Amino acid sequence: MADILVLCTANMCRSVMAEALLGRRLIGVGAVASVRSAGMLRAGEPPVPEVVSALAALGLDVSAHRSRRICEHDLAGADLVITMAREQLRHAVVTAPQTWPRAFTLKELLRRGQLVGNRPPGQRLADWLALAHADRLRSELLGDCIADDVADPIGGEPEAYLATALQIDHLLGQLVDLAWGG
């Protein structure tokens, strides 16, 4: 069973969306996986109301979610760490350096996964991720990158939250197709 950890800043918006959407997509393809999320800030906070509404429009209820703060143990135990932005990827790799080969921003993993191609039946997720990780440079963790970051809708109009959820769902659909034969 794959243990997937989704990470964003506060675990009240994008990672909540990605956890719920990825979980649904993996169930849809019959993948055996656990998806959980965390953030870099405080714990115990509910998702922002606009996230609850956006996901409700997509048939998902995340109202019971409470934010979790990431720790080294969470990162060390994950088979795959997906972040919403390079800032969180940097945080994950600094917190638990051993996660570097299996921690990616969502957009980076999709881009690298497309270069590697679909994970063949029987290939371990770890082996596919190792191929996607090949030739990565730690210097790529520096700065922000529009090509790697999913924009944070916090503070924006309600429509921005739904647009972000739809973007994340689209990206995750492509990723599930590549890595789980969705």
C-alpha positions in Angstrom: 0.0 0.0 0.0 1.4 3.4 -1.0 1.4 6.1 1.7 1.0 9.5 0.1 1.4 12.7 2.0 0.2 16.0 0.5 1.7 19.1 1.9 0.8 22.8 1.7 1.3 25.9 3.8 -1.5 25.7 6.4 -3.3 22.4 5.5 -6.6 24.4 5.3 -6.9 24.8 1.5 -4.9 23.3 -1.4 -3.6 20.2 0.5 -7.1 19.5 1.8 -8.4 19.7 -1.8 -5.6 17.4 -3.1 -6.1 14.9 -0.3 -9.8 14.5 -1.0 -9.5 14.6 -4.8 -6.5 12.2 -5.0 -8.2 9.8 -2.5 -11.3 9.7 -4.7 -9.3 9.2 -7.9 -7.2 6.4 -6.4 -10.4 4.6 -5.2 -11.8 5.0 -8.7 -8.9 3.1 -10.2 -8.8 0.5 -7.5 -5.4 1.6 -6.2 -4.4 0.5 -2.7 -3.1 3.7 -1.2 -3.5 5.9 1.9 -3.6 9.7 1.3 -3.2 12.2 4.1 -2.3 15.8 4.3 -0.4 18.3 6.5 0.9 21.8 6.5 3.8 23.8 7.8 1.8 25.9 10.3 -0.5 25.3 13.3 -2.7 22.2 13.8 -6.4 21.8 14.6 -7.9 24.4 12.2 -10.8 23.6 9.9 -10.6 24.2 6.2 -11.6 27.6 5.1 -15.3 27.8 4.2 -14.6 28.4 0.6 -12.7 25.1 0.4 -15.6 23.2 2.0 -18.0 24.8 -0.5 -15.8 24.2 -3.6 -15.3 20.6 -2.7 -19.0 20.2 -1.9 -19.7 21.3 -5.4 -17.5 18.4 -6.6 -19.3 15.9 -4.4 -16.8 15.8 -1.5 -17.3 16.7 2.2 -14.2 17.9 4.0 -16.0 19.8 6.7 -14.6 17.4 9.4 -11.0 18.0 8.3 -8.6 19.6 10.9 -5.2 20.8 9.9 -2.1 18.9 10.9 1.4 20.2 11.3 4.0 18.2 9.4 6.8 16.5 11.3 9.8 14.6 10.3 8.1 11.3 11.2 5.3 12.0 8.7 7.7 12.7 5.9 10.0 9.8 6.7 7.1 7.4 6.6 5.6 8.6 3.3 6.2 6.7 0.0 5.4 9.9 -1.9 5.3 13.5 -0.8 3.4 15.8 -3.0 3.6 19.6 -2.3 1.5 22.4 -3.8 4.5 24.7 -4.2 8.2 24.7 -4.2 8.3 26.5 -0.8 6.7 23.4 0.8 9.0 21.0 -1.1 12.0 22.9 0.3 10.5 22.7 3.8 10.0 18.9 3.4 13.5 18.3 2.2 15.1 20.5 4.9 12.9 18.8 7.6 13.7 15.2 6.4 16.5 15.2 3.8 15.9 11.5 3.1 12.6 12.5 1.4 14.3 14.3 -1.5 14.1 11.4 -4.0 10.3 10.9 -3.3 9.1 14.5 -2.7 7.9 16.6 -5.6 5.6 19.5 -6.3 2.5 18.2 -8.0 3.3 20.0 -11.3 7.0 18.8 -11.2 6.0 15.2 -10.6 3.5 15.3 -13.4 6.0 16.9 -15.8 8.8 14.4 -14.9 6.3 11.5 -14.9 5.3 12.4 -18.4 8.9 12.2 -19.5 9.4 8.8 -17.8 6.1 7.5 -19.1 3.4 5.4 -17.6 4.4 3.1 -14.7 4.2 -0.4 -16.1 2.1 -3.0 -14.2 4.2 -4.7 -11.6 6.7 -1.8 -11.3 7.0 -0.6 -7.7 6.0 3.1 -7.2 9.4 3.7 -5.6 11.1 2.5 -8.8 8.9 4.8 -11.0 9.6 7.7 -8.6 13.4 7.0 -8.8 13.2 7.4 -12.6 11.2 10.6 -12.2 13.8 11.9 -9.7 16.8 11.2 -11.9 18.9 14.3 -12.8 17.1 16.5 -10.3 19.2 19.2 -8.7 18.8 20.4 -5.1 19.5 23.9 -6.4 16.0 23.7 -8.1 14.5 24.0 -4.7 15.6 27.7 -4.5 13.1 30.4 -5.2 9.5 30.2 -6.3 8.5 28.8 -9.7 5.2 29.5 -11.5 5.8 26.3 -13.5 5.9 24.2 -10.2 3.5 26.1 -7.9 -0.3 25.7 -7.7 -1.5 29.2 -6.9 -3.0 29.7 -3.4 -6.5 31.1 -3.6 -6.6 32.1 0.1 -8.1 35.6 0.3 -9.5 35.5 -3.2 -13.0 35.3 -4.5 -15.0 32.1 -4.0 -14.7 31.3 -7.7 -10.9 31.1 -7.2 -11.3 28.2 -4.8 -13.4 26.2 -7.2 -10.9 27.0 -10.0 -8.0 25.8 -7.9 -9.9 22.6 -7.0 -10.6 21.9 -10.6 -7.0 22.6 -11.6 -5.7 20.2 -8.8 -8.2 17.6 -9.8 -7.1 17.8 -13.5 -3.4 17.5 -12.6 -4.1 14.6 -10.2 -6.1 12.9 -12.9 -3.1 13.0 -15.2 -0.8 11.8 -12.4 -3.1 8.9 -11.5 -3.2 7.9 -15.2 0.6 7.9 -15.3 1.4 6.2 -12.0 -1.6 4.0 -11.4 -3.0 3.3 -14.8 -6.1 5.3 -14.2 
